[in-house]
Amino acid sequence: RTWAHNINKPDVPCGTESFPTRRTISTELPETTFVLNCNEMVKFYQHTHTYQHPWQNVTYAFWLRYPNPFASHVIGADVLERSVDPVTGVLRTTRLLLKSGVLPKWAPKGIVKSPETFVIEESEVDPKTHTMITRTKNLSHARVMQVEETQIVKLSPENPEWTTVRTEARVISRFGWGLTQRIERFGAKRFADNTARVRICDCSFLMFSAWPNLRYFPFGHPGTPRHVVRP
């Protein structure tokens, strides 16, 4: 069935029961909130960040995010489907991302056939409510580790000229053999690290978004850094 996320209950994907009680570690920084919830079955990641930039600039930076040197694990991004609702004006896009990763030293040999992973991304941009929602999950190696992410981009309640980005993710492993918890902890840590690097990239694009002559190089263009060019 199609993977979805319950917006009214962001901790509960559609068609599932609520999570068991979690142990919570919370750290708050200026304009940033980070929460990592852990239990025996799943790792739950939550992060909220406020950009002091308009919503239209932040959503624009989202589409320019790849390729970039801060997210070199993303090898490619292809648009599979895109449409605009003639009544609501909502832009819906489905993209296929190709990402690469490095296995930890303790991982059993042959646990995955390839370090590359296909990820499906579905997004909705509503220009009337100033809300952008993206949902992603990996299609490859799902038994070893499944990462389901939801990101909501909307106007900041503190300042209408600012933008708040809320990121939530679940990391689930069904591998077994006594490695489930270790794989989930590794996946949650790697997801948090990658999210932090992408946030740096977004800030860079936001600084350049005001430049009228900004040029965007697609994957494979001669102006793209070698380490992020599609092979």
Number of C-alpha atoms within 10 A of each C-alpha: 3 4 12 15 18 13 13 8 10 11 17 15 19 15 10 9 9 11 13 11 9 14 9 11 10 11 10 11 8 7 11 15 15 17 16 20 17 21 14 10 15 20 24 25 20 20 21 18 19 21 21 17 19 18 24 17 18 23 20 14 20 15 8 16 18 23 25 22 16 19 20 20 18 22 22 21 20 12 11 12 11 13 12 14 10 8 6 10 13 19 16 18 17 19 17 19 20 19 18 15 13 9 13 9 7 9 12 10 9 7 12 15 8 11 13 17 18 19 18 18 20 20 19 19 20 17 14 9 10 14 18 21 19 19 21 22 20 20 15 18 18 15 13 17 19 19 21 20 21 24 19 19 22 24 22 19 11 10 13 14 14 19 26 25 20 19 20 19 23 22 23 24 23 16 16 11 6 8 15 19 20 12 23 26 18 16 20 23 15 14 17 16 11 15 16 15 14 19 16 13 21 23 16 13 20 21 12 14 16 10 9 7 8 9 9 13 14 16 21 15 12 10 12 17 15 13 13 20 19 16 9
